[in-house]
Amino acid sequence: MTNQTFDAVSLSIMWDRLVSLTDEIVSTLVRSSFSTIVYESYDLSVVVLDAEANSIAQGTFGIPAFIGSAPVTLRHMLKRFPAETLKPGDIVVTNDPWLGTGHLFDITMMRPVFRKGRIVAYTISITHLPDIGGTGFGSAATEIYQEGLRIPICKLYDAGKPNELLIDIIRTNVRVPEQTMGDVMANVSCNEVGGREINAFMDEYGLEDLMPLSRAIRGQSETAMRAKLRELKDGTYRNRIKLEGFDGPVEFAVRVDVAGDNVAFDFDGTSGCVRAGVNVPFCYTNAMALHAIKSLTLPSIPNNAGSQAPITVSAPVGCILNAQPPFPTGGRHAMGHFVTPLVYGALADAIPSEVQADSGMMNLINFQGSRRDGRAFSTLYFASGGYGALNGLDGWSTLPHPSNMAVVPVEVWETLTHTTVERKELRTDSGGTGRWRGGLGQEVVLRNDTGHPLTILGMGNRTQFPAKGVFDGGDGTLRVHAVEGKPVHAKGRLEVAPGQRITVTEAGGAGYGNPRERDRQAVAFDVANGFVSREVAQKVYGWQE
């Protein structure tokens, strides 16, 4: 086989092999990490890029917020360290929100892959760190400097030699140095595996250059994406929504221009930044817009630069979706996740069979404190609201969207934090009514059994504006955070005394279609299982026992 052209069968096999290779890098990352946010919740991404910084393959396990960010970060890194100056064993790192993925808590690590003395590829890994100093992961900061250590683009390893000063700076500035550095070194390990596996892949297929294969993969993806975009009706589509910021509501606006096989998103009209850690750098806005259009059109094609080529995204500098320093960005997901339903709403009339009703969305709460044995911890509690309904499909209960992080098992959580999960239960009637019902939210009660005060940093949304139904579907219920039964600010910083209980009431997903058209057996099933009360079944669905 030459390394210039590929028949369809060979290309398919090699493409799948590359995706499998990235998944092996992910597996290394997960198995060697120290924090639950990586090894349980999979807040991570791994990307293989060609020598020209184009993404070829992205790990199957990864979150949408990292779509399209790696090539941009790599180009920033290559400006600082041009390719001709890099050496085998170099590892370049940054957590700068505007060069990486939008907040200080994600570390991006790059390793050049050398073959016979020249760079043939790059591997990049991204993980959310358990702590990076400052106030901690949350929404309460008023400027970026409060949120933690901001690492400029620099070398963590230089020709295989560790940067001991940088390592000491990180360890000195974080609450849980072993855990944080454990995750940093897990990134080092997985990128080492990535370089080894890429060379083994090239040996297996007799390749000395990945560029022809990269062009073939990206070309196929771009062709497929353009074909799907041509199925959309040309035109301009708009949407505007309100959501809670920190001290009051903000507005998101989008204009979607569909022209042939190109789509352009413009977020002009969106509110300005706020003095709280919920502002969204453009890299995150771009990722969520890419996720939205891809999930509506071509979800089956693996993520790479080709599938993103026909799509452009813009947002006015200084709006909350294109935040600039020194605005804080720690909880940028609490706002940025709304880009996806905003786009869905804009395209509801263009492709009604494909859009989804709003979801209750995921909820991250940062717990900082000490266990009964005095050991410090800083970790994330993850829970989710209900999934929005789709055409022909009820929303799943307690399933996140648009992010896809996994929950930490109760046994792992209690062992790690010495807090107790007293109760987790689904909320009857929390899912929006509809021909297809929205997914249910849940109620979780946690008790502080550490013997020490706990600091809780919230990043909750959907506390004022519920998940909206589509095509006459009903809205979901709201999210509520409470301490000892008293509601508290879902994006605030709280101190929780020993023995006190935190109750997290998760939002319900919205419904799709007229509830009077719901299948009678489906309503009876919902009532029998406690998903829908008899009162709502009779009043809204017109159900009779």
C-alpha positions in Angstrom: 0.0 0.0 0.0 1.3 3.5 -0.8 1.1 6.3 1.6 -0.5 8.6 -0.9 -3.9 7.1 -1.9 -6.3 4.8 0.0 -9.1 2.7 -1.3 -12.4 2.9 0.5 -12.0 -0.3 2.5 -8.4 0.5 3.6 -9.4 4.0 4.5 -12.3 2.8 6.7 -10.1 0.3 8.5 -7.3 2.8 9.1 -9.7 5.5 10.2 -11.3 3.1 12.7 -7.9 2.0 13.9 -6.9 5.7 14.6 -10.1 6.2 16.7 -9.3 3.0 18.5 -5.8 4.3 19.2 -7.2 7.5 20.7 -9.5 5.4 22.9 -6.4 3.5 24.1 -4.8 6.8 25.1 -8.1 7.7 27.0 -7.9 4.3 28.7 -4.4 5.0 29.9 -5.4 8.5 31.1 -8.4 7.1 33.1 -6.5 4.2 34.6 -3.6 6.4 35.8 -5.5 9.4 37.1 -6.0 10.2 40.7 -9.3 12.2 40.7 -12.9 11.0 40.3 -13.6 13.8 37.8 -11.4 11.9 35.4 -11.6 8.2 36.3 -15.3 8.2 37.1 -16.9 11.2 35.4 -14.7 11.3 32.2 -14.3 15.0 32.1 -11.5 14.7 29.5 -10.6 14.5 25.9 -7.8 13.1 23.8 -7.0 14.2 20.2 -4.5 13.1 17.6 -3.5 15.9 15.2 -1.3 15.8 12.0 1.9 17.7 11.5 0.0 20.8 10.3 -2.2 20.9 13.5 -5.4 19.5 11.9 -7.3 17.1 14.2 -7.6 13.6 12.7 -9.2 11.6 15.5 -10.7 12.4 18.9 -11.4 9.8 21.6 -14.8 8.3 21.7 -15.1 9.1 25.4 -14.9 12.9 25.8 -17.2 15.8 26.5 -18.6 18.2 23.8 -17.0 21.2 25.4 -13.6 20.1 24.0 -14.7 19.8 20.3 -12.5 21.9 18.1 -10.4 23.3 20.9 -7.2 21.2 20.4 -6.2 22.5 17.0 -6.5 26.1 18.3 -4.5 25.4 21.4 -1.8 23.6 19.4 -1.4 26.5 17.1 -0.9 28.8 20.1 1.7 26.4 21.4 3.5 26.2 18.1 3.8 30.0 18.1 5.5 29.8 21.4 7.6 26.8 20.5 7.9 26.4 16.7 7.9 22.8 15.5 11.5 23.0 14.4 12.6 23.8 18.0 10.7 20.9 19.6 12.6 17.8 20.7 11.7 14.2 21.5 10.5 14.1 25.1 9.1 17.6 25.1 5.7 18.1 26.7 4.1 21.5 26.4 1.3 22.6 28.8 -1.2 25.4 29.6 -4.4 26.0 31.4 -5.0 29.5 30.1 -8.8 29.8 29.6 -8.4 31.8 26.3 -5.8 29.5 24.8 -7.3 26.2 26.0 -10.9 25.2 26.8 -12.3 28.2 28.7 -11.3 27.9 32.4 -8.3 27.4 34.6 -9.4 24.0 35.8 -8.7 22.3 32.5 -5.1 21.4 31.8 -4.1 20.9 28.1 -1.0 18.9 27.4 0.7 18.4 24.1 3.4 16.0 23.0 5.1 16.0 19.5 5.3 12.5 17.9 8.7 12.0 16.3 9.5 9.4 13.6 13.0 9.1 12.2 13.9 12.5 13.5 10.9 14.5 12.3 7.5 15.4 13.7 4.7 13.3 12.1 1.9 14.1 14.6 0.9 15.6 17.9 -1.1 14.2 20.7 -3.1 16.4 23.0 -4.9 15.4 26.2 -7.2 17.6 28.3 -8.5 16.9 31.8 -10.3 18.8 34.5 -8.0 19.1 37.5 -9.3 18.5 41.1 -7.9 21.9 42.2 -5.8 24.7 40.8 -5.8 27.0 43.9 -7.6 30.3 44.3 -11.1 30.2 45.5 -11.7 26.9 43.9 -13.9 25.7 41.1 -17.1 27.7 41.3 -19.0 30.8 40.1 -18.4 33.3 43.0 -15.1 34.9 41.8 -15.3 38.4 40.4 -12.1 38.3 38.4 -9.9 35.6 36.9 -7.1 36.2 39.3 -9.2 34.9 42.2 -9.8 31.6 40.5 -6.4 30.0 40.7 -3.0 29.5 39.1 -2.9 30.5 35.4 -0.1 28.6 33.6 1.1 30.2 30.4 2.3 28.0 27.6 5.5 26.4 28.8 7.3 23.1 28.9 6.5 20.6 31.6 9.2 18.4 30.2 12.2 19.5 28.1 13.7 16.6 26.1 12.5 14.2 28.8 13.7 16.3 31.7 10.9 17.5 34.1 10.5 21.2 34.8 10.9 21.0 38.6 10.2 24.6 39.2 6.8 24.4 37.4 6.0 21.3 39.3 6.9 23.0 42.6 4.8 26.0 41.7 1.7 23.8 41.0 2.1 21.8 44.2 2.6 24.9 46.3 -0.6 26.5 45.0 -3.2 23.7 45.2 -5.1 22.2 48.1 -4.5 18.6 47.1 -1.0 18.4 45.6 -0.8 14.6 45.3 -4.1 14.4 43.6 -3.5 17.3 41.3 0.0 16.2 40.3 -1.2 12.7 40.0 -3.7 13.9 37.3 -0.9 16.0 35.7 1.3 13.0 35.4 -1.6 10.8 34.1 -1.6 13.3 31.2 2.1 12.8 30.7 1.7 9.0 30.7 -1.2 8.9 28.2 0.7 11.2 25.7 3.7 8.9 26.0 1.5 6.0 25.1 0.0 8.0 22.3 3.3 8.6 20.7 4.3 5.0 21.0 1.0 3.8 19.5 1.1 6.2 16.6 4.5 4.9 15.6 3.3 1.3 15.9 0.3 2.2 13.7 2.5 3.7 11.1 4.8 0.6 11.2 1.7 -1.7 10.8 0.5 0.1 7.6 3.9 1.1 6.1 3.4 4.8 6.6 6.2 7.3 6.9 3.9 10.4 6.7 0.4 10.8 8.2 -0.6 13.8 6.0 -2.1 11.8 3.1 -4.2 9.8 5.5 -5.2 13.0 7.4 -6.3 14.6 4.2 -8.3 11.6 3.2 -10.1 11.3 6.6 -10.8 15.1 6.7 -11.9 15.1 3.1 -14.4 12.3 3.7 -15.8 14.0 6.8 -16.2 17.3 5.1 -17.9 15.8 2.1 -20.4 13.9 4.4 -21.1 17.0 6.5 -21.6 19.2 3.5 -24.1 16.7 2.0 -26.1 16.8 5.3 -26.1 20.6 5.4 -27.5 20.7 1.9 -30.6 18.9 3.2 -31.4 21.9 5.3 -33.6 24.6 3.9 -31.6 27.8 3.0 -32.5 30.7 5.1 -31.9 32.7 8.3 -33.1 31.3 11.6 -33.1 33.2 14.9 -33.6 32.5 18.6 -33.4 34.4 21.8 -33.6 33.0 25.4 -33.3 34.2 28.9 -31.4 32.4 31.6 -30.1 33.2 35.1 -26.6 34.8 35.2 -25.5 35.4 38.8 -27.4 38.5 40.2 -30.0 38.6 37.5 -31.1 37.3 34.1 -29.0 37.5 30.9 -30.0 37.0 27.3 -28.5 34.8 24.6 -29.3 35.5 21.0 -28.3 33.6 17.8 -28.7 34.0 14.1 -28.1 30.9 12.0 -27.5 31.4 8.3 -27.9 28.3 6.2 -26.6 28.7 2.6 -26.0 25.6 0.6 -23.4 23.4 2.3 -22.3 26.1 4.8 -23.7 27.2 8.2 -22.8 30.3 10.1 -23.6 31.1 13.7 -23.6 34.7 15.0 -24.3 35.4 18.6 -24.8 39.2 18.2 -27.4 40.5 20.6 -26.1 38.4 23.6 -25.8 40.2 26.9 -22.4 41.4 28.2 -20.2 39.8 30.8 -21.0 39.7 34.5 -18.9 40.0 37.6 -19.1 36.3 38.5 -17.4 33.2 37.2 -20.0 32.3 34.6 -18.5 34.1 31.6 -17.7 32.0 28.5 -14.6 32.4 26.4 -15.2 32.0 22.7 -13.4 28.6 22.5 -16.2 27.1 24.6 -19.0 28.9 22.6 -17.5 27.6 19.4 -17.3 24.0 20.8 -21.0 24.0 21.9 -22.1 25.5 18.6 -20.2 22.8 16.7 -21.7 20.1 19.0 -25.2 21.5 18.3 -25.1 21.4 14.5 -23.3 18.1 14.4 -25.7 16.4 16.7 -28.6 17.6 14.5 -27.0 16.6 11.2 -24.2 14.0 11.4 -23.6 12.6 14.8 -22.2 9.3 13.5 -19.0 10.8 12.0 -16.1 11.0 14.4 -15.0 14.5 15.4 -12.2 15.9 13.2 -11.3 19.1 11.4 -13.1 18.0 8.2 -16.6 17.8 9.8 -16.1 21.3 11.2 -14.8 22.9 8.0 -18.3 24.1 6.7 -19.2 25.8 10.0 -18.3 29.2 11.1 -19.0 30.8 14.5 -18.8 34.4 15.7 -19.7 36.3 18.8 -19.1 40.0 19.7 -16.0 40.6 21.7 -17.0 41.4 25.3 -20.4 39.6 25.3 -20.9 36.8 27.8 -20.2 34.3 25.0 -16.9 35.9 24.1 -15.6 36.9 27.4 -12.2 38.7 27.7 -9.7 38.9 30.6 -10.0 39.6 33.5 -13.6 38.4 33.7 -13.8 35.1 35.6 -14.8 32.0 33.7 -14.7 29.1 36.3 -18.3 28.0 35.9 -18.5 28.8 32.2 -20.4 25.6 31.6 -23.3 26.9 33.6 -23.9 29.5 30.8 -22.1 27.8 27.8 -24.3 24.7 27.9 -27.2 26.9 26.8 -25.7 27.5 23.4 -26.9 24.1 22.4 -30.6 24.5 23.2 -30.4 28.1 21.8 -29.3 26.6 18.5 -31.9 23.9 18.7 -34.6 26.5 19.2 -33.4 28.5 16.2 -33.6 25.4 13.9 -36.8 23.9 15.3 -38.8 25.0 12.3 -36.1 24.0 9.8 -35.7 20.4 11.1 -38.5 19.8 13.6 -38.1 16.0 13.5 -34.5 16.3 14.8 -34.5 19.0 17.5 -34.8 18.2 21.1 -36.8 19.7 23.9 -34.7 21.5 26.5 -32.9 19.4 29.2 -32.7 19.9 32.9 -28.9 19.9 32.4 -26.1 18.7 34.6 -25.1 20.1 37.9 -21.6 20.4 39.4 -21.0 21.3 43.0 -17.4 21.7 44.3 -16.9 20.3 47.8 -13.8 21.4 49.7 -12.9 20.3 53.2 -11.2 17.7 55.3 -12.2 14.1 56.0 -12.6 12.7 59.5 -9.0 11.6 59.4 -7.9 15.2 58.6 -7.0 14.4 55.0 -7.9 17.4 52.7 -10.1 16.9 49.6 -11.3 19.1 46.8 -13.7 17.3 44.5 -16.8 17.6 42.4 -20.3 16.2 43.1 -22.0 15.5 39.9 -25.8 15.1 39.4 -28.1 15.7 36.5 -31.6 16.9 35.7 -33.8 15.1 33.1 -33.1 14.7 29.4 -35.3 16.6 27.0 -37.7 14.6 24.9 -37.2 14.0 21.2 -39.5 13.1 18.3 -40.5 9.5 19.1 -38.5 9.2 22.3 -39.1 10.1 25.9 -36.3 11.9 27.7 -34.2 9.8 30.0 -34.3 10.5 33.7 -31.2 12.1 35.3 -29.2 12.1 32.1 -27.1 15.1 31.3 -27.3 17.2 28.1 -25.5 18.7 26.3 -22.5 17.5 28.4 -22.2 13.7 28.9 -20.2 13.3 32.2 -20.8 10.2 34.3 -21.9 10.1 37.9 -19.5 9.2 40.7 -20.9 6.0 42.5 -22.2 6.7 46.0 -19.7 4.3 47.6 -16.7 6.0 45.9 -18.0 9.5 46.9 -18.6 8.6 50.5 -15.2 6.9 50.9 -13.5 9.9 49.3 -15.2 12.7 51.2 -16.7 11.2 54.4 -20.0 12.8 53.6 -23.1 10.6 53.4 -25.6 10.4 50.6 -28.8 9.9 52.6 -31.2 9.7 49.7 -31.5 9.8 45.9 -34.9 9.6 44.4 -36.7 10.5 41.2 -39.1 13.4 41.3 -42.7 12.6 40.3 -44.1 15.1 37.7 -40.7 16.8 37.2 -40.5 15.8 33.5 -42.4 18.1 31.1 -45.6 16.7 29.7 -45.9 15.9 26.1 -46.6 13.3 23.4 -43.1 12.3 24.4 -42.4 13.0 28.1 -39.3 14.8 29.4 -36.9 13.0 31.7 -37.4 13.2 35.4 -35.1 15.1 37.7 -34.0 13.8 41.1 -33.6 14.8 44.7 -30.3 14.1 46.5 -29.7 14.7 50.2 -26.0 14.7 51.4 -25.0 15.0 55.1 -21.7 16.5 56.3 -20.3 13.7 58.3 -16.7 14.9 58.1 -16.6 16.4 61.5 -15.3 19.6 59.9 -17.0 22.6 58.1 -17.4 22.1 54.4 -17.1 24.8 51.7 -19.6 24.3 48.9 -19.2 26.1 45.6 -22.3 25.9 43.4 -22.7 26.3 39.7 -26.4 25.5 39.3 -28.7 26.8 36.6 -32.4 26.2 35.7 -33.4 27.9 39.0 -35.5 30.6 37.4 -36.0 29.5 33.8 -37.2 25.9 33.3 -36.4 23.6 30.4 -38.8 24.7 27.6 -41.0 22.2 25.8 -41.4 22.2 22.0 -44.4 21.8 19.8 -46.9 22.1 22.7 -44.8 20.0 25.1 -44.7 21.1 28.7 -41.8 22.6 30.6 -39.7 20.8 33.2 -39.5 21.8 36.8 -36.8 24.0 38.3 -33.6 23.2 40.2 -33.2 24.1 43.9 -30.2 24.0 46.3 -30.9 24.1 50.0 -29.1 23.7 53.3 -31.1 22.4 56.2 -34.2 22.9 54.1 -33.5 26.6 53.4 -33.0 27.5 49.7 -29.6 29.0 48.9 -28.0 30.6 45.9 -27.2 27.8 43.4 -24.1 29.6 42.2 -23.0 30.8 45.5 -20.2 30.0 48.0 -21.5 28.3 51.2 -20.2 27.0 54.5 -21.9 23.9 55.7 -21.4 22.9 59.4 -20.8 19.3 60.6 -24.1 17.3 60.6 -25.9 19.7 58.3 -27.7 18.4 55.2 -27.4 19.7 51.6 -30.4 19.0 49.4 -30.0 19.2 45.7 -33.3 19.1 43.7 -32.5 18.6 40.1 -34.5 20.2 37.2 -36.8 18.1 34.9 -36.4 17.8 31.2 -39.1 19.2 28.9 -41.6 17.5 26.7 -42.1 17.2 23.0 -45.6 17.4 21.3 -49.1 17.7 22.5 -49.6 15.6 25.7 -53.2 14.6 24.6 -51.6 12.6 21.8 -49.5 10.5 24.2 -50.0 6.8 24.0 -52.5 5.6 26.7 -50.4 2.6 27.7 -47.4 4.9 28.1 -49.4 7.2 30.4 -50.6 4.1 32.4 -46.9 3.0 32.7 -45.8 6.4 33.9 -48.5 6.4 36.6 -47.8 2.9 37.7 -44.1 3.7 38.1 -44.6 7.0 39.9 -43.2 9.1 37.0 -46.4 11.0 36.6 -49.1 11.5 39.3 -52.7 10.4 38.7 -53.7 14.1 39.0 -51.5 15.2 36.1 -52.3 12.1 34.1 -56.0 12.9 34.3 -55.8 16.7 34.0 -53.0 17.1 31.4 -53.0 13.8 29.5 -56.8 13.1 29.7 -56.1 9.7 31.1 -58.8 7.6 32.7 -58.1 4.6 34.9 
